[in-house]
Amino acid sequence: MLQGYLTRQLTSALGAYQVEALKREFKSFTDVIEKSMNVFKQKIKADVERSQGNKLGLIRQTQNNLL
């Protein structure tokens, strides 16, 4: 069915409806993946920033201990 659509050989109304349903499902799926990736990206960014902050704090603490 999808191959027929892609090669423009699909003629039945039912086939066209099924292709549109597949498009909607794929769009819904990609939206969910995109949202999940954005959440993941934000978490990783926060972890990196927190890690860098911890490193800076350790450096300052070490410097203060040496003085």
C-alpha positions in Angstrom: 0.0 0.0 0.0 2.7 2.5 1.0 4.8 1.5 -2.0 1.8 2.2 -4.2 1.4 5.6 -2.7 5.0 6.4 -3.1 5.1 5.3 -6.7 1.8 7.2 -7.3 0.1 4.0 -8.4 -2.5 4.0 -5.5 -6.0 4.5 -6.9 -8.4 3.2 -4.3 -10.0 5.5 -1.9 -9.5 3.0 0.9 -5.8 2.8 0.1 -5.5 6.6 0.1 -7.3 6.8 3.5 -5.0 4.2 4.9 -1.9 6.1 3.7 -3.3 9.3 5.4 -3.9 7.3 8.6 -0.2 6.1 8.4 0.9 9.7 7.9 -1.0 10.8 11.0 0.4 8.0 13.1 3.9 8.7 11.9 3.5 12.4 12.7 2.2 11.6 16.2 5.1 9.2 16.8 7.7 11.7 15.6 6.1 14.4 17.8 6.4 12.1 20.9 10.0 11.3 20.1 10.8 15.0 19.5 9.3 16.0 22.9 11.2 13.1 24.6 14.5 14.2 23.0 13.9 17.8 24.2 13.4 16.7 27.8 16.5 14.5 27.5 18.5 17.4 26.1 17.4 19.7 28.9 18.3 17.1 31.6 21.7 16.5 30.0 22.3 20.3 29.8 21.3 20.7 33.5 23.6 17.8 34.5 26.6 19.3 32.6 26.0 22.7 34.1 25.7 21.2 37.6 28.9 19.2 37.0 30.8 22.3 35.8 29.5 24.2 38.9 30.7 21.4 41.2 34.1 21.5 39.5 34.4 25.3 40.0 33.4 25.0 43.6 36.1 22.3 44.2 38.7 24.5 42.5 37.7 27.5 44.7 37.7 25.4 47.8 41.2 24.0 47.0 42.5 27.5 46.3 41.1 28.8 49.6 42.7 25.9 51.4 46.1 26.6 49.9 46.0 30.3 50.9 
